[in-house]
Amino acid sequence: MRAITVLSGGMGGAKFLQGVLHGIRHGLLPGVAEDAVVTVVANTADDLWAHGLKICPDLDTVMYTLGDGIDPGRGWGRRDETWSAKEELAAYGVEPTWFGLGDRDIATHLVRTQMLDAGYPLSAVTEALCRRWLVPVLGDAVRLLPMTDDRVETHVAIADPDSPSGRRVVHFQEYWVRLRAEVPAEALLFVGLDEATPGPGVIDAITDADLVVLPPSNPVVSIGTIVGVPRVREALRATRAPVVGLSPIVGGSHVRGMAEQLLTTIGVEVSAAAVGLHHGSRADDGILDGWLVDERDADQVERVRAGGLACAAVPLMMTDPGATAAMAAAAIRLVAT
């Protein structure tokens, strides 16, 4: 294998990608060449505008993580960050006060916004930013592609007794950052998704791949939105490459994030098997050939297999790059035939 495509959200996807690259460098992935190229198709439905700047949280988390600039404690934003601009904006009472931009991080958003204002599409802007972050560290080993150049945003409907309708709609980032996903999500609205077109290179990255992987990212607002871009699902179903996913649900709950809350919103059982079956088998109008669950969910393997997917139970905790590389290797072995 020389071409691996990964559909990625933010922190979970970025951490998985670190393991994949570790596995390639150390020859730990069966059948994968040492000069293999990893193409990352990143979710952009978390994007927002704040303080006049275009913010792309998942793109930046992947870029900073693989470029060795991420804050390792938070898992997002820049290492050695300071917050003077955030404090000054708050002193002026400028909203949103709940969404903080670090001083170092602001530089990325300034460059992105200036390039967008100059007429460059998000894909070209991302390529330019990666020339600083990825090329010096990884050369041509990784390509980072936005799922679309079009504006797509995830919004969440929550209860609001003061509203005439009994609910109000907030941007996904407000739901996650300000409300900490502690308020039940009554509905999800993917603004612009149905009209979006895949970003340059996205469809080819899927159809020309030797392997496509769905890492343990949020199945609803990360993987779900990428697959929801028109033509992406069809490309996943048509590619000759095996398509394999790893469960973000371990032992009946998400490891990090809010997959549990949002699966409940769309009516999917919160279990490793149910998420795999939600994506579905390519033999039956789905997008997967195989699905890995954690060893704690071994009792669900037969249920997944009955749904038409190859399935195995292995450790799925990304404790370090070696453990994550072992997960990637197990995914490859699962669909190698």
Sine and cosine of phi, psi and omega as CSV:
sin_phi,cos_phi,sin_psi,cos_psi,sin_omega,cos_omega
0.00,0.00,0.74,-0.67,0.02,-1.00
-0.84,-0.54,-0.16,0.99,-0.04,-1.00
-0.72,-0.69,0.93,-0.37,0.02,-1.00
-0.89,-0.45,0.76,-0.65,0.03,-1.00
-0.90,-0.43,0.76,-0.65,-0.02,-1.00
-0.85,-0.52,0.79,-0.61,0.09,-1.00
-1.00,-0.02,0.89,-0.46,-0.25,-0.97
-0.81,-0.59,0.64,-0.77,0.29,-0.96
-1.00,0.02,-0.58,-0.81,-0.07,-1.00
-1.00,-0.03,-0.98,-0.18,-0.17,-0.99
-0.88,0.47,-0.74,0.67,-0.02,-1.00
-0.89,0.45,-0.70,0.71,0.02,-1.00
-0.90,0.43,-0.66,0.75,-0.01,-1.00
-0.90,0.44,-0.67,0.74,0.01,-1.00
-0.91,0.42,-0.64,0.77,0.05,-1.00
-0.90,0.44,-0.65,0.76,0.01,-1.00
-0.89,0.46,-0.60,0.80,0.10,-1.00
-0.84,0.54,-0.67,0.74,0.02,-1.00
-0.92,0.39,-0.64,0.77,0.04,-1.00
-0.87,0.48,-0.73,0.68,-0.01,-1.00
-0.92,0.40,-0.61,0.79,0.08,-1.00
-0.87,0.48,-0.68,0.73,0.00,-1.00
-0.90,0.43,-0.62,0.78,0.03,-1.00
-0.92,0.40,-0.72,0.69,-0.04,-1.00
-0.87,0.49,-0.58,0.82,-0.10,-0.99
-0.97,-0.25,0.21,0.98,0.07,-1.00
0.90,0.43,0.56,0.83,-0.08,-1.00
-0.99,-0.10,-0.11,0.99,-0.05,-1.00
-0.97,-0.25,0.91,-0.42,-0.10,-1.00
-0.87,0.49,0.78,-0.62,0.06,-1.00
0.98,0.20,0.06,1.00,-0.03,-1.00
-0.99,-0.17,0.81,-0.58,-0.03,-1.00
-0.94,0.35,0.48,-0.88,-0.02,-1.00
-0.93,0.38,-0.31,0.95,0.05,-1.00
-0.97,-0.26,0.38,0.93,0.01,-1.00
-0.87,0.49,0.54,-0.84,0.04,-1.00
-0.96,-0.30,0.75,-0.66,0.04,-1.00
-0.97,-0.24,0.86,-0.52,0.08,-1.00
-0.97,-0.25,0.80,-0.60,-0.03,-1.00
-0.96,-0.29,0.87,-0.49,0.14,-0.99
-0.99,-0.16,0.94,-0.35,-0.17,-0.99
-0.98,-0.21,0.59,-0.81,0.07,-1.00
-0.91,0.42,0.70,-0.71,0.09,-1.00
-0.85,-0.53,0.15,0.99,-0.03,-1.00
-0.98,0.20,-0.12,0.99,0.13,-0.99
-1.00,0.06,-0.09,1.00,-0.11,-0.99
-0.90,0.44,0.46,-0.89,0.05,-1.00
-0.45,-0.89,0.23,-0.97,0.15,-0.99
-0.96,-0.27,0.75,-0.66,0.03,-1.00
-0.57,-0.82,0.74,-0.67,-0.01,-1.00
0.81,0.58,0.56,0.83,0.03,-1.00
0.98,0.20,0.15,0.99,-0.05,-1.00
-0.90,-0.44,0.57,-0.82,0.06,-1.00
-1.00,0.07,0.88,-0.48,-0.04,-1.00
-0.94,-0.33,0.77,-0.63,0.02,-1.00
-0.83,-0.56,0.99,0.14,-0.16,-0.99
-0.85,0.53,-0.70,0.71,-0.07,-1.00
-0.95,0.30,-0.68,0.74,0.08,-1.00
-0.83,0.55,-0.72,0.70,-0.06,-1.00
-0.94,0.34,-0.60,0.80,0.02,-1.00
-0.90,0.44,-0.68,0.73,0.06,-1.00
-0.90,0.43,-0.71,0.70,-0.05,-1.00
-0.90,0.44,-0.74,0.68,0.00,-1.00
-0.92,0.39,-0.64,0.77,-0.03,-1.00
-0.90,0.44,-0.78,0.62,-0.04,-1.00
-0.95,0.30,-0.40,0.92,0.03,-1.00
-1.00,-0.02,0.12,0.99,0.07,-1.00
0.89,0.45,0.63,0.78,0.06,-1.00
-0.85,-0.53,0.03,1.00,-0.08,-1.00
-0.96,0.29,0.48,-0.88,0.18,-0.98
-0.97,0.23,0.92,-0.40,-0.11,-0.99
-0.93,0.36,-0.41,0.91,0.00,-1.00
-0.97,0.26,-0.75,0.66,-0.01,-1.00
-0.98,0.19,-0.54,0.84,-0.10,-0.99
0.99,0.12,0.08,1.00,0.06,-1.00
-0.50,-0.87,0.30,-0.95,0.02,-1.00
0.96,0.29,0.01,-1.00,-0.11,-0.99
-1.00,0.05,0.53,-0.85,0.15,-0.99
-0.92,0.39,0.52,-0.85,0.03,-1.00
0.82,0.57,0.66,0.75,-0.05,-1.00
-0.97,0.23,0.47,-0.88,0.19,-0.98
-0.83,-0.56,0.24,-0.97,-0.22,-0.98
-0.73,-0.68,0.52,0.85,-0.05,-1.00
-0.89,0.46,-0.70,0.72,-0.02,-1.00
-0.89,0.45,-0.67,0.75,0.04,-1.00
-0.86,0.51,-0.69,0.72,-0.01,-1.00
-0.91,0.41,-0.63,0.77,0.01,-1.00
-0.93,0.38,-0.67,0.74,0.05,-1.00
-0.87,0.49,-0.67,0.74,0.03,-1.00
-0.89,0.45,-0.61,0.79,0.02,-1.00
-0.90,0.44,-0.52,0.85,0.07,-1.00
-0.98,0.17,-0.19,0.98,-0.04,-1.00
0.97,0.25,0.41,0.91,-0.03,-1.00
-0.99,0.17,0.80,-0.59,0.05,-1.00
-1.00,0.06,0.45,-0.89,0.02,1.00
-1.00,0.09,0.82,-0.57,0.05,-1.00
-0.97,0.24,-0.30,0.95,-0.04,-1.00
-0.99,0.14,-0.23,0.97,-0.03,-1.00
-0.94,-0.35,0.94,-0.33,-0.08,-1.00
-0.99,-0.16,0.71,-0.71,0.09,-1.00
-0.93,-0.36,0.83,-0.56,0.05,-1.00
-0.95,0.32,0.39,-0.92,-0.06,-1.00
-0.88,0.48,-0.67,0.74,0.03,-1.00
-0.93,0.36,-0.67,0.74,-0.04,-1.00
-0.89,0.45,-0.57,0.82,-0.01,-1.00
-0.84,0.54,-0.56,0.83,-0.02,-1.00
-0.86,0.50,-0.67,0.74,0.04,-1.00
-0.87,0.49,-0.70,0.71,-0.04,-1.00
-0.94,0.35,-0.54,0.84,0.08,-1.00
-0.90,0.43,-0.72,0.69,0.01,-1.00
-0.89,0.46,-0.71,0.70,-0.01,-1.00
-0.87,0.49,-0.73,0.68,-0.06,-1.00
-0.91,0.42,-0.66,0.76,0.03,-1.00
-0.89,0.45,-0.66,0.75,0.00,-1.00
-0.93,0.36,-0.64,0.77,0.06,-1.00
-0.89,0.46,-0.69,0.72,0.02,-1.00
-0.89,0.45,-0.47,0.88,0.02,-1.00
-0.99,0.16,-0.06,1.00,0.07,-1.00
0.97,-0.24,0.00,1.00,0.03,-1.00
-0.97,0.25,0.65,-0.76,0.08,-1.00
-0.96,0.28,0.33,-0.94,-0.04,-1.00
-0.84,0.54,-0.59,0.81,0.00,-1.00
-0.89,0.46,-0.67,0.75,0.03,-1.00
-0.93,0.36,-0.61,0.79,0.05,-1.00
-0.89,0.46,-0.70,0.71,0.00,-1.00
-0.89,0.47,-0.66,0.75,0.05,-1.00
-0.87,0.49,-0.66,0.75,0.01,-1.00
-0.91,0.41,-0.68,0.73,0.02,-1.00
-0.90,0.44,-0.61,0.80,-0.02,-1.00
-0.93,0.36,-0.35,0.94,0.07,-1.00
-0.90,0.43,-0.43,0.90,0.11,-0.99
-0.99,0.10,-0.69,0.73,-0.22,-0.98
-1.00,-0.04,-0.68,0.73,-0.15,-0.99
-0.99,-0.15,-0.68,0.73,-0.09,-1.00
-0.87,0.50,-0.71,0.71,0.00,-1.00
-0.90,0.44,-0.46,0.89,-0.05,-1.00
-1.00,-0.04,-0.65,0.76,-0.18,-0.98
-0.87,-0.50,-0.06,1.00,-0.02,-1.00
0.89,0.46,-0.76,-0.65,0.00,-1.00
-0.99,-0.11,0.25,0.97,-0.11,-0.99
-0.97,0.26,-0.33,0.94,-0.05,-1.00
-0.70,-0.71,0.69,-0.72,0.18,-0.98
-0.88,-0.48,0.71,-0.70,0.02,-1.00
-0.92,-0.39,0.88,-0.48,-0.06,-1.00
-0.86,-0.50,0.77,-0.64,0.19,-0.98
-0.92,0.40,0.56,-0.83,-0.02,-1.00
-0.90,0.44,-0.46,0.89,0.02,-1.00
-0.39,-0.92,0.43,-0.90,0.15,-0.99
-1.00,0.06,-0.19,0.98,-0.06,-1.00
-0.99,0.13,0.39,-0.92,0.01,-1.00
-0.97,0.22,0.89,-0.46,0.06,-1.00
-0.76,-0.65,0.73,-0.69,0.00,-1.00
-0.68,-0.73,0.65,-0.76,0.09,-1.00
-1.00,-0.04,0.78,-0.62,0.06,-1.00
-0.85,-0.53,0.45,-0.90,-0.09,-1.00
-0.81,-0.59,0.78,-0.63,0.08,-1.00
-1.00,0.02,0.80,-0.61,0.01,-1.00
-0.79,-0.61,0.35,-0.94,0.01,-1.00
-0.92,0.39,0.64,-0.77,0.07,-1.00
-0.53,-0.85,0.99,-0.15,-0.06,-1.00
-0.90,0.44,-0.31,0.95,0.00,-1.00
-1.00,0.09,-0.15,0.99,0.01,-1.00
-1.00,0.00,0.60,-0.80,0.03,-1.00
-0.83,0.56,-0.54,0.84,-0.01,-1.00
-1.00,0.08,-0.18,0.98,-0.03,-1.00
0.99,0.12,0.07,1.00,0.04,-1.00
-0.49,-0.87,0.31,-0.95,0.14,-0.99
-0.65,-0.76,0.28,-0.96,-0.07,-1.00
-0.91,-0.41,0.75,-0.66,0.03,-1.00
-0.83,-0.56,0.42,-0.91,0.09,-1.00
-0.90,0.43,0.52,-0.85,0.00,-1.00
-0.80,0.61,-0.64,0.77,-0.03,-1.00
-0.91,0.42,-0.58,0.81,0.07,-1.00
-0.92,0.39,-0.64,0.76,0.03,-1.00
-0.88,0.48,-0.64,0.77,-0.09,-1.00
-0.99,0.11,-0.71,0.70,-0.13,-0.99
-1.00,0.08,-0.78,0.62,-0.06,-1.00
-0.98,0.19,-0.71,0.70,-0.06,-1.00
-1.00,-0.02,-0.15,0.99,0.04,-1.00
0.82,0.58,0.48,0.88,0.02,-1.00
0.82,0.57,0.46,0.89,-0.02,-1.00
-1.00,-0.03,-0.17,0.99,0.06,-1.00
-0.99,-0.15,0.73,-0.68,0.00,-1.00
-0.83,0.55,0.72,-0.69,0.08,-1.00
-1.00,0.05,0.91,-0.42,-0.06,-1.00
-0.99,0.15,-0.48,0.88,0.02,-1.00
-0.30,-0.95,0.40,-0.92,0.07,-1.00
-0.90,-0.43,0.68,-0.73,0.00,-1.00
-0.82,-0.57,0.85,-0.52,-0.04,-1.00
-0.97,-0.24,1.00,0.02,-0.13,-0.99
-0.94,0.33,0.83,-0.56,0.05,-1.00
1.00,0.09,-0.08,1.00,-0.10,-0.99
-0.92,0.40,-0.69,0.72,-0.06,-1.00
-0.91,0.42,-0.42,0.91,-0.03,-1.00
-0.99,-0.14,-0.06,1.00,-0.08,-1.00
-0.95,0.30,0.41,-0.91,0.13,-0.99
-0.90,-0.44,0.54,-0.84,0.00,-1.00
-0.86,0.51,0.59,-0.81,0.04,-1.00
-0.91,0.42,0.35,-0.94,0.03,-1.00
-0.81,0.59,0.77,-0.64,0.05,-1.00
1.00,0.03,-0.20,0.98,-0.09,-1.00
-0.92,0.40,-0.77,0.64,-0.04,-1.00
-0.91,0.42,-0.68,0.73,0.03,-1.00
-0.89,0.45,-0.60,0.80,0.01,-1.00
-0.88,0.48,-0.52,0.85,0.01,-1.00
-0.99,0.12,-0.75,0.66,-0.11,-0.99
-0.96,0.27,-0.44,0.90,-0.02,-1.00
-0.99,-0.12,0.05,1.00,-0.05,-1.00
-0.96,0.28,0.38,-0.93,0.20,-0.98
-1.00,-0.04,-0.31,0.95,0.01,-1.00
-0.38,-0.93,0.69,-0.72,0.11,-0.99
-0.87,-0.49,0.74,-0.67,-0.07,-1.00
-0.83,-0.56,0.71,-0.70,0.20,-0.98
-0.98,-0.21,0.97,-0.26,-0.05,-1.00
-0.96,0.28,0.03,-1.00,0.00,-1.00
-0.97,0.22,0.85,0.53,0.13,-0.99
-1.00,-0.04,0.16,-0.99,-0.01,-1.00
-0.86,0.50,0.84,-0.54,-0.09,-1.00
-0.95,0.31,-0.25,0.97,-0.07,-1.00
-0.99,-0.17,-0.81,0.58,-0.13,-0.99
-0.97,-0.25,0.08,1.00,0.14,-0.99
-0.87,-0.49,-0.95,0.30,0.04,-1.00
-0.88,0.47,-0.69,0.73,-0.07,-1.00
-0.87,0.49,-0.63,0.78,-0.01,-1.00
-0.97,0.26,-0.59,0.81,0.06,-1.00
-0.88,0.47,-0.74,0.67,-0.01,-1.00
-0.92,0.40,-0.42,0.91,-0.01,-1.00
-0.97,0.22,-0.23,0.97,0.08,-1.00
-0.90,0.43,0.80,-0.60,-0.02,-1.00
-0.77,0.64,0.69,-0.72,0.02,-1.00
1.00,0.07,-0.30,0.96,-0.02,-1.00
-0.95,0.32,-0.71,0.70,0.05,-1.00
-0.85,0.52,-0.69,0.72,-0.01,-1.00
-0.89,0.45,-0.61,0.79,0.03,-1.00
-0.91,0.42,-0.65,0.76,0.04,-1.00
-0.90,0.44,-0.59,0.81,0.00,-1.00
-0.97,0.26,-0.46,0.89,-0.09,-1.00
-1.00,-0.03,-0.38,0.92,-0.12,-0.99
-0.88,0.47,0.56,-0.83,0.07,-1.00
-0.98,0.19,-0.21,0.98,0.01,-1.00
-0.96,0.26,0.56,-0.83,0.16,-0.99
-0.91,0.40,0.57,-0.82,0.01,-1.00
-0.88,-0.47,0.87,-0.50,-0.10,-1.00
-0.76,-0.65,0.58,-0.81,0.01,-1.00
-0.80,-0.59,0.36,-0.93,0.03,-1.00
-0.85,-0.53,0.72,-0.69,-0.12,-0.99
-0.93,0.36,0.74,-0.67,0.13,-0.99
-1.00,0.06,-0.11,0.99,0.02,-1.00
-0.98,-0.19,0.83,-0.56,-0.02,-1.00
-0.79,-0.62,0.85,-0.52,0.01,-1.00
0.89,0.47,0.51,0.86,0.07,-1.00
1.00,0.03,0.15,0.99,0.02,-1.00
-0.47,-0.88,0.30,-0.95,0.09,-1.00
-0.96,0.27,0.44,-0.90,0.03,-1.00
-0.98,0.21,-0.64,0.76,0.00,-1.00
-0.43,-0.90,0.51,-0.86,0.04,-1.00
0.98,-0.21,-0.60,-0.80,-0.10,-0.99
-0.62,-0.78,0.48,0.88,-0.01,-1.00
-0.84,0.54,-0.61,0.79,-0.04,-1.00
-0.87,0.50,-0.73,0.68,-0.01,-1.00
-0.89,0.45,-0.67,0.74,-0.13,-0.99
-0.99,0.17,-0.50,0.86,0.14,-0.99
-0.88,0.48,-0.66,0.75,0.04,-1.00
-0.87,0.48,-0.63,0.78,-0.01,-1.00
-0.88,0.48,-0.63,0.78,-0.03,-1.00
-1.00,-0.06,0.12,0.99,0.11,-0.99
0.98,0.18,0.44,0.90,0.04,-1.00
-0.97,-0.26,0.75,-0.66,0.04,-1.00
-0.83,0.55,0.65,-0.76,-0.01,-1.00
-1.00,0.08,1.00,0.08,0.05,-1.00
-0.42,-0.91,0.39,-0.92,-0.01,-1.00
-0.87,0.49,-0.68,0.73,-0.02,-1.00
-0.91,0.42,-0.69,0.72,-0.08,-1.00
-0.90,0.43,-0.59,0.81,0.02,-1.00
-0.92,0.39,-0.69,0.72,0.06,-1.00
-0.86,0.51,-0.68,0.73,0.00,-1.00
-0.95,0.31,-0.45,0.89,0.10,-0.99
-0.90,0.44,-0.68,0.73,0.09,-1.00
-0.92,0.38,-0.63,0.77,0.14,-0.99
0.99,0.11,0.31,-0.95,0.01,-1.00
-1.00,0.06,0.62,-0.79,0.07,-1.00
-0.91,0.41,-0.33,0.94,0.07,-1.00
-0.96,0.26,-0.17,0.98,-0.09,-1.00
-0.60,-0.80,0.79,0.61,0.11,-0.99
0.94,0.34,0.25,0.97,0.06,-1.00
-0.98,-0.20,-0.34,-0.94,-0.11,-0.99
-0.82,-0.58,-0.01,1.00,-0.11,-0.99
-0.90,-0.43,0.46,-0.89,0.23,-0.97
-0.97,-0.26,-0.51,0.86,-0.04,-1.00
-0.57,-0.82,0.37,-0.93,-0.06,-1.00
-0.56,-0.83,0.85,-0.53,0.06,-1.00
-1.00,-0.09,0.70,-0.72,0.13,-0.99
-0.88,-0.47,0.31,-0.95,0.03,-1.00
-0.95,0.30,0.40,-0.92,0.00,-1.00
-0.87,0.49,-0.43,0.90,0.06,-1.00
-0.94,0.34,-0.27,0.96,0.00,-1.00
-0.94,-0.35,0.45,0.89,-0.04,-1.00
-0.87,0.50,-0.46,0.89,-0.01,-1.00
-0.94,0.35,-0.13,0.99,-0.01,-1.00
-0.99,-0.17,-0.04,1.00,-0.07,-1.00
-0.87,0.50,-0.72,0.69,-0.05,-1.00
-0.91,0.42,-0.56,0.83,0.05,-1.00
-0.89,0.46,-0.67,0.74,0.02,-1.00
-0.92,0.39,-0.69,0.72,0.02,-1.00
-0.88,0.48,-0.60,0.80,0.02,-1.00
-0.91,0.42,-0.38,0.93,0.06,-1.00
-1.00,0.06,0.11,0.99,0.10,-0.99
0.99,-0.10,0.16,0.99,-0.02,-1.00
-0.94,-0.33,0.63,-0.78,0.24,-0.97
-0.90,0.43,0.62,-0.79,-0.08,-1.00
-0.48,-0.88,0.56,-0.83,0.09,-1.00
-0.51,-0.86,0.35,-0.94,0.03,-1.00
-0.93,-0.38,0.85,-0.53,0.00,-1.00
-0.63,-0.78,0.25,-0.97,0.09,-1.00
-0.89,0.46,0.77,-0.63,-0.05,-1.00
-0.85,-0.52,0.41,0.91,0.06,-1.00
-1.00,-0.06,0.84,-0.55,-0.06,-1.00
-1.00,0.07,0.93,0.36,-0.09,-1.00
-0.97,0.26,-0.46,0.89,0.03,-1.00
-0.31,-0.95,0.21,-0.98,-0.05,-1.00
-0.85,0.53,-0.57,0.82,0.02,-1.00
-0.90,0.43,-0.70,0.71,0.02,-1.00
-0.90,0.43,-0.61,0.79,0.01,-1.00
-0.94,0.34,-0.62,0.78,0.08,-1.00
-0.88,0.48,-0.60,0.80,0.04,-1.00
-0.90,0.44,-0.60,0.80,0.08,-1.00
-0.89,0.46,-0.72,0.70,0.01,-1.00
-0.88,0.47,-0.65,0.76,0.02,-1.00
-0.89,0.45,-0.65,0.76,0.03,-1.00
-0.91,0.42,-0.60,0.80,0.05,-1.00
-0.89,0.45,-0.67,0.74,0.02,-1.00
-0.90,0.44,-0.72,0.69,-0.01,-1.00
-0.88,0.47,-0.56,0.83,-0.03,-1.00
-0.88,0.48,-0.60,0.80,-0.10,-1.00
-0.92,-0.40,0.22,0.98,-0.08,-1.00
-0.89,0.46,-0.45,0.89,-0.02,-1.00
-1.00,-0.05,0.00,0.00,0.00,0.00
